[in-house]
Amino acid sequence: MVFSSTIFLFLFLPGVLAGYFLMPSWRWRNLWLLAASLFFYAWGELHYVLVLLVSIGCNAALGRRIDRATGRRRQLWLWLAVGINLLLLGYYKYAGFVADNLASLMQALGLPGEPAADVHLPLGISFFTFQALSYVVDVYRRRVPAQDSVLEVGLYIALFPQLIAGPIVRYEDIAAQLRRRTITLDGFAYGIRRFIVGLAKKVLIANVLGQAADEIFAHPSAGLDPALAWLGIACYTLQIYFDFSGYSDMAIGLGRMFGFRFPENFDHPYLSRSVREFWRRWHMSLSRWFRDYLYIPLGGSRHGTLRTHANLLLVFLLCGLWHGAAWNFALWGLYHGAFLVAERGALGRILARLPAALQRAYLVLAVMIGWVLFRAEDLPTALDFLAAMAGFAPRAADGYALLYLDAETVLALVAGIALVCLPTLTTITDTSDARTADTIAARHGGVVPLVLRDAALTGALGLSILYVSAQSYNPFIYFRF
């Protein structure tokens, strides 16, 4: 069940909200939210909801053990918790990848070897496993006390707005909110506005451009001319941003409706001037997770240049494999890690001397080339696509790109580029329950901007609903991960 589906918009969400506000106490509201979250997960993964329940139960029990133990026992309980979480993630996400590569190696050596049977990847396992890991590690570090209530640990791990695709929320950020949270009319209204913006980004831009990107990437590489290849990766570059940032907007908006404040996940990443800055703006909750739970424990940048570079490459290799168990994802991670290493040296000094426009052009070009590795089904396909972009594809024919530029795609491209390049347009929802309508009106010179904002949001909601109702194409990229 995706947030942009009619079932979610017209049945699930209204029902959950109605039941939530009818509950007599916070404990009952939490119980209702946990039950709704498990139902939400079971809707798409009925046979794997047990995996989620095992994760909740193990982390709740081991968190208490870690909190109450002393000395070496405490460390042993932590390693057991980390091991269980990584075992779940490793089996479902990487067992097939490892077995297939071992089989290929055996066959190359002339030994018998058969590819492994496919292992189903449960939805959201990468996200809820990372949240569970942050809980037990933070308990070990004494940043938060262990939670005695399995209900609250379960709600933290399984809360449906961020269960499937984040943002990755740390327990310490919402521990107090799990026990009690403030819901105001202004905050609820902000949640609705934020959800509408995310829905529009997903449905009106990402879905439209996604269809063009899918068709172009499915095109035989022998027939790809450079213009068509560049159009395909341009569509995908915008699709993945508006798809994932739109989903994050919807998650943050949903959280606010229920009184939760989730961290921001995107900050106009395509306006960055370096790959290093890009990763401070793209999927920020994941970047911070890798920084605090892997890069810094590995030594960060505290042990000399060579160790720092090795740490960066290892972290980004694992970041790539976190996104998918395939060699193209591993190469994508190393590709970004190599840029971060280079930007700490001569490349960074060269960039510092360039005008801002050239710095941004460098970033966009570097990221777009990387997205080819990310989007392609496998490494050979990615290399063929990159060859087509460079004009090296065999028997390439000119003029194909125009076949994909219908009015709807052109409009989505223009709107996407405008929103990327003019971030002030996205401040349409830059309000919170701490800023009253009067304050905003005074800042912008009257109530007219508020009326225009609400009219635009109403129109975006209506148009999004029409698209959702009329089209069957409604994927979500990060469900793959």
N, C-alpha and C positions, 0 to 999 in steps of 0.2 A: 504494500500500500504506500504509494508515494504521496507527498503533500499536495502535488498538483493533479491529483485524480479526483473525479467527481465523488467517489465513495468517501474519500477523506474530507473533502470540502463540505459536503451536504449531509453526511450521516455521522461519520466518526467524530469529527471535531465538535459539531454542535452538541452531540450527545455527551461527550466527555466534559465539555464546559458546563452544560446544564447540571450533570451529576456532581461535578466538582463544587459548584457554588451552593448546592443543596446539602452538602455534607455538614454535619453539626460541629466538627472540630478539625484541627489540623491533622490529628492522627488519622481520622477517617478520610480526610482529603488525600493524605499521602497514600493510604491504602487503596483508595479509588484510582489515583494516578498510577500506582504500580500495577494494579489489575488491568487498567486500560493500556499500559505500556506493554505488558505481556501479551495481551490480545492483539495489539498492533504488530508485535513481532511475530506472533503465531500466524497471523493472517498471511504473511509471506513465507514463513519458515516453520510450519507446524511441527515437522519432524525434528527440528533442531532447537526448539525452545528449551529442550532439556539441557543443551550445551550452555545456554545463557543462565539457566537456573543453577547448574553446577558451578559456573563461574561466580555467581552471587554467593552461594553457600560456602564455597571454599575460601573466598576472599574475606567474607564476614568472619568466619571461624579463625582463619589464620591471622587476620588483623588483630583480633583479641589476644591470640597467643603471643604475637610479636610485642604488643603493648605491655603485656604483663610479665614477659620473660626478662631475664637479666643476663649479662655476660655473653658467652658464646652461644647459649641457647637462643638468644634473641636473633643472632645472625643466622643460625641454622633454620629457624622458623621463616625468616625472610627468604632465604634461598629456596626453601620448599615452596613458598608462595610464588616466587618468581618462576620457579621451575614448572609448576602446574600451569600457570598462565601461558608460558612460552610453549609448553607441551601441547596445549589446546590449539594455540595459534599455529604452531609448527606442523601439527598433524593435518589440520584441515586446509592450511594454505600452502604448505611446502612439501608435504610427503610425496605427492605425485611428481612435483618438479625434480626433487632429488632422485626418486626412483627412475624416472625417465632418463635423466642424465647418466645415472649409473648404468642403465641398460644400454644406452648408446655407447658408453665407454667400453662395456664388456663386448659388444658387437664389433667395435673397432679393433679390439684385441683378439678377435676371433673366438671369443667365449660365448656361451649361450646367455642370452638376456632378453627378457620380455618387458615392454613398457608396462607401467603400473596401471591398474584400473583407476578411472577418474574418481577423485574424492570431491564431493560437493563442498563448496565454500559457503558457510553460513553468512547471511547478511550481517554486515556491521561488525564482524568478529575482530577486525583490526582496530576498530574504534573502541569497542567496549573492553577489549583486552588491555589497551593502553590506559584507559581510565582505571581499570582494576589495578594495574601495576602502579600507577601513580598513588593510589590509595594505600597500598601496603608499604611502598617505599616511604611515603610521607609519614606514616605511622612509625616506621622504623627510625626515621630521622627526627622524631619527636616534634614534627611540625604540626601535627594534629593528633588528638587522642583517638584511640580505636572506638568505633561506634558499637555499642552493645546491641542496638536494634538491627536485626536482619532486614527489617522493613526499610530502614533508611539507607542501608548499604545497597539493597536491591533497587531502591528508587534512584539512587545516585548512578548506578551502573546501567539501569534499564530505562531511564526516563525517555519517553518516546520522541520528544522534539530533537534530541541530539544522539539518539541511540544508533541510528543507521549511518550517519555521516558527519557527526560532530556538530559544532566545534568540540574538541577534546577538552572537557571541563575537569579541573582538578578538584579533589574533594575539599581542600581547604577553602576554595573559592565559594562553595555553596553549602558548607557544613551547617552554618547558622541558618541558612535559608531552608534547609531540609526540615529543621525543627519548627521554624516559624518565619513567615515572610509577609511583607506588606503588599497588598494589592490596592492600587488607587485607580480612579477613573482615568486620570491622565496617563498612568502607566499602561492600563489596559488598551486605551486608544492608541498609544504609541506602538504597542504590540501588533495591533491590527494594521496600522500603517506600514510597519516594517514587514509584516507578512505579505501585504499586497505588493509592495515593491519587489520582494523576492519572487513572488509568484509571477509577476510581469516579466522580470528578468529571465526567469526559467522558461516560461511558455512563449512569450512574444519574441524573444531574441535567441536564446539557447536552442530551443526546439527547432526553430526555422533554420538556423545556420547548421544545426546538427544533421538535418536531412541532406543538405548540400555536401557537408563534409563526409558523411557516410557514403554517399554515392561516388564521390571523387576518390576516396581511399579504396573503394571496391573496384575502381576502374583498373583494367590490366595495365601494368607498368609500361608495357611496350607502346601503349597508345597515349601516354601522358606527355603533353607538351609542357614547357616550363610555366606558362601562364595558368594552365589548369592546376598544376601541382601547387603553385603559390596561392591560388584561390582556395584550394582545399585546405592548406595549412592555415591560411588567414581565417577561414570560417571556423576551423577547429580551435584556433587560438582564442577567438571570441567566445565560441561555444563553451569551452571548459571553464572559462572565467565566469560567464553569466550563469552557467548551470550550477557550479559549485558555490559561488558567492550568493547566488539567488537562493539556493537551498540553505546556506548559512543564515541569510537574512530571515528566511521563514522560520528556521529553528530558533533564532534569537527572539523573533516576534512572538512565537508560540510560548517560549519560556516566559516572556514578560506578561503574557495573558494569565499565566498561572502564578505569577509573582517571583519568578526566577530571573536573575541577571546573568546571562552567559557572556563570556568574553568575545570580543570582536575577532573575526577570523580573516578579514581582508581589508587592506587599506590602499586601494588604487595601485596594485602592484605593477601594472604596465607603465606607470609614470616613473618608475625607478630609474636610477642612473648607473646602476651596476647590478651584477647578479647577487652580490652580497646584500645590497639594499632590497632587491626583489624578495629574498627569503626572509626579510624582516617584515614584508608586507603581504606575502602570499601564504595562505593556510597557516596563519600565525600561531594558532594553538598547537599545531603539529611541530612547527619549527621550535617553539619554546620547549615542547616535550623532549625532543631530541637534544636540545641544548642542555637542559637541566638534568635529564636522566641518563644521558649517554656521553655527550661531548665533555661536559665538565667532570664527571666521574673518571673519564679516560685521561684526564689531565688538562683538557682544554688547550689553552695557549700558554700554559705556565712552564713548559719544559723544553723550550727552545723551538727553533723554526722547523726542523725536520719532524719532530714529534707532533707539532701543531698541524703540519700538512698531512701527516699520516692519519691523525685523528679526524680531520675534515673529510678526507677521502673515505675513511671507514664509515663515518656517520652518514655520508651521502650515498654510499653503496647500500647501506642498510635502509636508508630512506627510500631508495629506488625499489629494493626488494619488498619493503613494506607495502608499496603500491601494487605490486604484482609479482608473482613467482614466474619470472621469465627473464631471459638474458637481455632483452631490450630495455626492461625496467632497470636492471642492474647497470647497464651502460648509460642510461639516462641519469641515474644517480651519480655515477662517476664523472659524467660530463659536467654536471653542475658543480660537483666537488672540485674538479680541475679548474673551473673558472674562479672559484673562491680562492684556491691556492694561488692562481696567477694574479688575481687582483690584490693579493697581499704583497706582490712584488712589482716587477716592471710594468705589467699591464695596469695596475692601479695608478702608478705614477703618470702613465700616458693618459689614462682617462681623466685624471685630475686637471690636465691642461686643455682638454677639449671643451668646446661650448656645450651647454646643457642639452641642446637639441641633438647633437651628435652622440652624447652619452646615452640619451634615451633611445636613439636609433640603434646603437650597439646592443642595448639591453633587449629590445624587442626582437632584433635579428637573432641574437643568441638563444632567446627563449623559444622562438618559433622553430628553429632548427632542432632544439631539444624536444619540442612537442611531437615532432615526427617519430622519434624513438618511443615516445609515450603512447601515441595513438595507433601506430602500426601493430598488426596482429603478431608479427614476429620480426626478428632482426633482419632476415633477408628482404622482407617487404619494406622495412624502414630504409634499408640501404638503396633499394630500387627507387623509392620515392625521393630520397635525397638526390640521387643521380638525375631524376627527372627535373627537380628544382634547379639543378645546375646545368640543365640542357644536355645531359649525356644519355638520356633514355633512347633506346633504338626505335627507329620508325615512328618518332613522335610526329603527330599531325597538329597543325595550327588551327586555332579557332574554336576548340572545344569549350573553352572557358565561358564563352558567350551563351552556350546552351544551358548553363546552370544559373545564369544571372537573370532570373525572372524578377518581376516587380517586388514580390514579397521578400526574396533573398536580398535584393539591393536595399530595400528599406531597413531590413534587420541589420545589414552591414553598416549602413549609415548611422542608425541609432546606436549600435554597439560601439562604433568608433567614437561617436560624439560623447557617449557616457564615459568611455575610457579616457578620452583626451580632455574633457571638461568636467572634472570631478565636482564642480559647484552644482551641476545639475542633479547630483545624487543627494544633496543636502535637503531634499524634499522631506525626508524623514528625520532630519537632525534635531529632534526634540525628545525630551524625556519628561518623566513626571516631575522633575525638579524645575522645569521651565514652563510657566503658565502661558496660556494663549495670549494674554495681555502683554507679557514680556516679549514674546516673539513678534507680536504685532508692532510693538514700539520699536523694536530693533529693525524691522523691515519697512517701517513707515506706514503702518495701518493694517486693517484687517483684510485688504484685498489679496495680498499674497497668501493668506491662510485659506481664503475662499478658492483661489486658483489651485492651491495645493490639493485641497480636498476634492475639487472637481476633477483634477487630473488623476488622482488616486481612484476615484469612483469610475472614471472612464477606463483606466487600466484594469481594474477588477472586472468590469463588465466584458471588456474585450478578451481578457484572459479566460474567463468562464466560457465565452463563445468558442475560443480555440480549443479548450480542454474538451468541450462537449462535441466538437465537430471532428477532431483529429484523433487518430489512434496512436500516432507517433508521440510518445511521451516518456523517453528513456531518462535514466539518471546515471551519469558517467561513473560516479564514485560507488555505485552499487557493485561494480566489478571488484572493489578492493575490500 
